[in-house]
């Protein structure tokens, strides 16, 4: 072990660094670093690289590389001429590069040759296909093919010598599907269920009825349940001013308004008179479908107030 190797090893250990750390920082192989610390310079690729590796190692440890080289000049072998050490490496690299280029050139030549053969085969194939196929796509320019309706041909009756015109089939006018007219429901106040105002929604239509709730003038809290209070919760949030929430009436709705003066309820386009009061209000909407013979009512007896 050389004095230079001892110096570098001790400096490395003082910094708490391993040879793997030095290898990662300097990109010098670990076995070369061990050889420098052991003074075994024969392991290195050549004396020309010894000084470069020692300088890089010292700089990584925070030491003055030039001073280290001068102090331990006797321990570091003198480098041979640059041309003598570098020339074999350059020649080896050139030889390897030339071999790669030769292999690449052979591969490209083979690919181009096969592509050329395939192109020739494709051209010959299409040439014979078009030559052997009859030309059936051409249409006589003097023949006009149209889908226009021809005028009725007058036929001569051989018995009377008069011309007759074949009867024409009257055109059937297109049938326009009937669109059912919107029938506005009738809102009938029917007392209270607990604290909630009960409103029967009477209609003769079987179409779904939409309930629209709009915030106007300020934000307001809204809570909507399906059919009864504490049923399936459909909405529970603070509605922003100018926003609208739409629900399907279905089997009924239980609606709680945080501020009735800032929320408007429309059932099938018909507004509910909520008194426009600045306090909380509750409504139970129960659908009632009317037909000419019977009236089907959603039973509200199971609905309970808060």
C-alpha positions in Angstrom: 0.0 0.0 0.0 1.4 3.4 -1.0 1.4 6.7 1.0 -0.8 8.2 -1.6 -3.3 5.4 -1.3 -3.3 5.8 2.5 -4.0 9.5 2.2 -6.9 9.0 -0.2 -8.4 6.1 1.8 -8.2 8.1 5.1 -9.8 11.2 3.5 -12.6 9.0 2.1 -13.3 7.3 5.5 -13.3 10.7 7.3 -16.1 11.8 4.9 -17.9 8.6 5.6 -17.9 7.6 1.9 -17.6 4.1 0.4 -15.9 3.2 -2.8 -19.3 2.7 -4.3 -20.1 6.4 -3.5 -16.8 7.5 -5.1 -17.6 5.3 -8.1 -21.0 6.9 -8.5 -19.6 10.4 -8.3 -16.4 10.0 -10.4 -17.7 7.3 -12.9 -14.3 5.5 -12.2 -14.7 1.8 -11.8 -14.5 0.5 -8.2 -11.6 -1.9 -9.0 -9.5 1.0 -10.3 -10.2 3.0 -7.1 -9.1 0.0 -5.0 -6.0 -0.3 -7.1 -5.1 3.4 -6.5 -5.6 3.0 -2.7 -3.4 -0.2 -2.8 -0.8 1.4 -5.1 -1.4 -1.3 -7.7 -1.3 0.8 -10.8 -0.9 -2.2 -13.1 -4.6 -2.8 -12.8 -5.4 0.5 -14.4 -5.8 0.6 -18.2 -2.6 2.5 -18.7 -0.1 4.8 -16.9 -1.6 7.7 -18.9 -4.9 7.4 -16.9 -3.3 7.1 -13.5 -2.8 10.9 -13.0 -6.3 11.7 -14.3 -7.9 9.1 -12.0 -5.8 10.4 -9.0 -6.8 14.0 -9.7 -10.5 13.2 -10.1 -10.4 11.1 -6.9 -8.7 13.8 -4.9 -11.1 16.6 -6.2 -14.1 14.5 -5.2 -12.7 14.2 -1.6 -12.2 18.0 -1.5 -8.4 17.8 -1.8 -6.0 19.9 -3.9 -5.4 17.6 -6.8 -2.3 19.4 -8.1 -0.7 19.5 -4.7 -1.5 15.8 -4.2 0.2 14.9 -7.5 3.3 17.0 -6.7 3.7 15.5 -3.2 3.3 12.0 -4.4 5.0 12.4 -7.8 7.3 9.5 -7.0 4.4 7.1 -6.3 2.6 7.9 -9.6 4.1 6.3 -12.7 5.2 8.6 -15.5 2.7 8.5 -18.3 3.9 7.3 -21.7 3.3 9.5 -24.7 -0.4 10.2 -25.4 -0.2 8.9 -28.9 1.3 5.5 -27.7 -1.5 4.9 -25.1 -4.4 6.3 -27.0 -3.6 5.0 -30.5 -4.5 1.3 -29.7 -7.8 2.4 -28.2 -8.6 4.6 -31.2 -7.7 1.8 -33.5 -9.9 -0.6 -31.6 -12.8 1.8 -31.7 -12.4 2.4 -35.4 -12.2 -1.3 -36.1 -15.4 -1.9 -34.0 -17.2 1.0 -35.7 -16.2 -0.3 -39.2 -17.5 -3.8 -38.3 -20.8 -2.3 -37.2 -21.1 -0.2 -40.4 -20.3 -3.3 -42.5 -23.0 -5.3 -40.7 -25.5 -2.5 -41.0 -24.7 -2.1 -44.7 -25.2 -5.8 -45.4 -28.6 -5.7 -43.6 -29.8 -2.6 -45.4 -28.8 -4.1 -48.8 -30.7 -7.3 -48.0 -33.8 -5.4 -47.0 -33.7 -3.2 -50.1 -33.3 -6.2 -52.3 -36.3 -8.0 -50.9 -38.4 -4.8 -51.1 -37.5 -4.4 -54.7 -38.5 -8.0 -55.5 -41.8 -7.6 -53.6 -42.5 -4.4 -55.6 -41.9 -6.1 -58.9 -44.2 -9.0 -57.9 -47.0 -6.5 -56.9 -46.7 -4.6 -60.2 -46.9 -7.9 -62.2 -49.9 -9.1 -60.2 -51.9 -5.9 -60.8 -50.9 -5.8 -64.4 -52.3 -9.3 -65.1 -55.4 -8.8 -63.0 -56.4 -5.7 -64.9 -55.5 -7.3 -68.3 -57.5 -10.5 -67.6 -60.6 -8.8 -66.1 -63.3 -7.7 -68.6 -64.0 -4.0 -68.6 -67.6 -4.1 -67.2 -67.5 -0.7 -65.6 -67.9 1.3 -68.8 -71.4 2.4 -69.7 -72.4 3.6 -73.1 -72.3 7.4 -73.0 -75.5 7.5 -75.2 -77.5 5.6 -72.5 -78.9 7.6 -69.7 -79.7 5.7 -66.5 -81.9 7.7 -64.1 -84.4 6.9 -61.4 -86.8 9.6 -62.6 -90.5 8.7 -62.9 -91.5 8.1 -66.5 -94.8 9.7 -67.8 -97.7 7.3 -68.2 -97.8 5.7 -71.7 -101.0 6.0 -73.6 -102.2 2.6 -74.9 -104.5 2.3 -78.0 -107.6 0.2 -77.5 -107.7 -2.1 -80.6 -111.4 -2.6 -80.4 -112.4 1.1 -80.4 -109.4 2.7 -81.9 -109.2 5.1 -78.9 -106.3 5.7 -76.6 -106.6 4.8 -73.0 -104.4 6.0 -70.1 -103.6 3.5 -67.4 -104.9 4.4 -64.0 -102.5 6.1 -61.6 -102.1 5.2 -58.0 -102.9 8.2 -55.7 -100.1 9.2 -53.5 -100.6 8.6 -49.7 -99.8 11.7 -47.7 -97.1 11.2 -45.0 -98.5 10.4 -41.6 -97.4 12.8 -38.9 -97.2 11.2 -35.4 -99.5 12.9 -32.9 -97.7 14.6 -30.1 -99.7 14.6 -26.9 -100.4 18.1 -25.7 -99.0 19.1 -22.3 -101.7 19.1 -19.7 -101.0 21.3 -16.8 -101.7 19.6 -13.4 -104.1 21.0 -10.8 -102.6 21.8 -7.4 -105.2 21.2 -4.6 -104.1 22.2 -1.0 -105.3 19.4 1.3 -104.4 20.5 4.8 -101.3 19.4 6.7 -99.3 16.3 7.4 -97.4 17.1 10.6 -95.7 20.4 9.9 -95.8 20.0 6.1 -98.5 21.5 3.8 -100.1 18.7 1.9 -100.8 19.4 -1.8 -102.5 17.0 -4.2 -101.3 17.1 -7.8 -104.2 16.2 -10.0 -103.7 15.4 -13.6 -105.3 13.4 -16.5 -102.0 12.8 -18.2 -99.9 9.7 -17.8 -96.7 11.6 -18.7 -94.1 12.1 -15.9 -94.5 15.4 -14.0 -91.4 17.5 -13.4 -90.9 19.6 -10.3 -88.6 22.6 -10.7 -87.2 24.5 -7.7 -85.4 27.7 -8.4 -83.3 29.9 -6.1 -84.0 33.6 -6.7 -82.7 36.7 -4.9 -80.2 34.9 -2.6 -78.8 31.5 -1.7 -81.1 29.2 0.2 -80.9 25.7 1.7 -83.1 22.9 0.1 -83.8 19.4 1.3 -85.9 16.9 -0.9 -86.9 13.4 0.0 -88.7 10.8 -2.0 -92.4 10.5 -1.0 -92.1 11.0 2.8 -89.8 12.8 5.3 -86.6 10.8 5.9 -87.4 8.6 2.8 -84.8 8.3 0.1 -82.9 11.6 0.1 -82.7 13.2 -3.3 -81.1 16.6 -2.5 -79.6 18.2 0.6 -77.5 21.3 -0.1 -77.4 25.1 -0.2 -78.8 26.3 -3.6 -77.0 29.2 -5.2 -78.9 32.2 -6.4 -80.1 31.7 -10.0 -79.7 27.9 -10.0 -82.5 25.3 -10.6 -82.9 21.8 -9.5 -85.4 19.4 -11.3 -87.0 16.3 -9.8 -89.6 13.8 -11.1 -92.7 13.8 -9.0 -93.1 10.0 -9.3 -94.9 8.6 -6.2 -94.5 11.9 -4.4 -92.0 14.3 -2.9 -91.3 15.8 0.6 -89.7 19.3 0.2 -88.1 21.4 3.0 -87.3 25.0 2.1 -84.7 26.9 4.2 -86.2 30.3 3.1 -89.5 30.2 1.2 -89.1 33.8 0.0 -86.0 32.9 -2.1 -87.2 29.5 -3.5 -89.9 29.0 -6.1 -91.5 25.6 -6.7 -93.2 24.8 -10.0 -95.1 21.5 -10.5 -95.5 20.7 -14.2 -95.0 24.4 -14.8 -97.6 25.5 -12.2 -96.1 27.5 -9.3 -96.9 26.6 -5.7 -98.1 29.5 -3.5 -95.6 29.1 -0.6 -96.6 32.4 1.0 -93.3 34.0 0.1 -92.3 34.2 3.7 -88.8 34.5 5.0 -88.8 31.3 7.0 -88.6 27.6 6.5 -91.5 25.8 4.9 -92.4 22.2 4.2 -94.6 20.7 1.4 -95.8 17.1 0.7 -96.6 16.7 -3.0 -98.9 13.7 -3.7 -99.8 12.7 -7.3 -103.4 12.0 -8.1 -104.1 10.6 -11.7 -107.6 11.1 -12.9 -109.3 9.1 -15.7 -112.9 9.3 -17.0 -113.9 6.3 -14.9 -111.6 6.1 -11.9 -109.2 8.2 -9.8 -105.9 6.8 -8.6 -104.5 8.5 -5.6 -101.2 8.0 -3.9 -102.0 7.3 -0.3 -100.4 9.8 2.0 -101.4 8.3 5.3 -97.9 6.8 5.7 -96.4 10.2 5.4 -95.2 11.7 8.7 -94.0 15.1 9.6 -90.9 16.1 11.5 
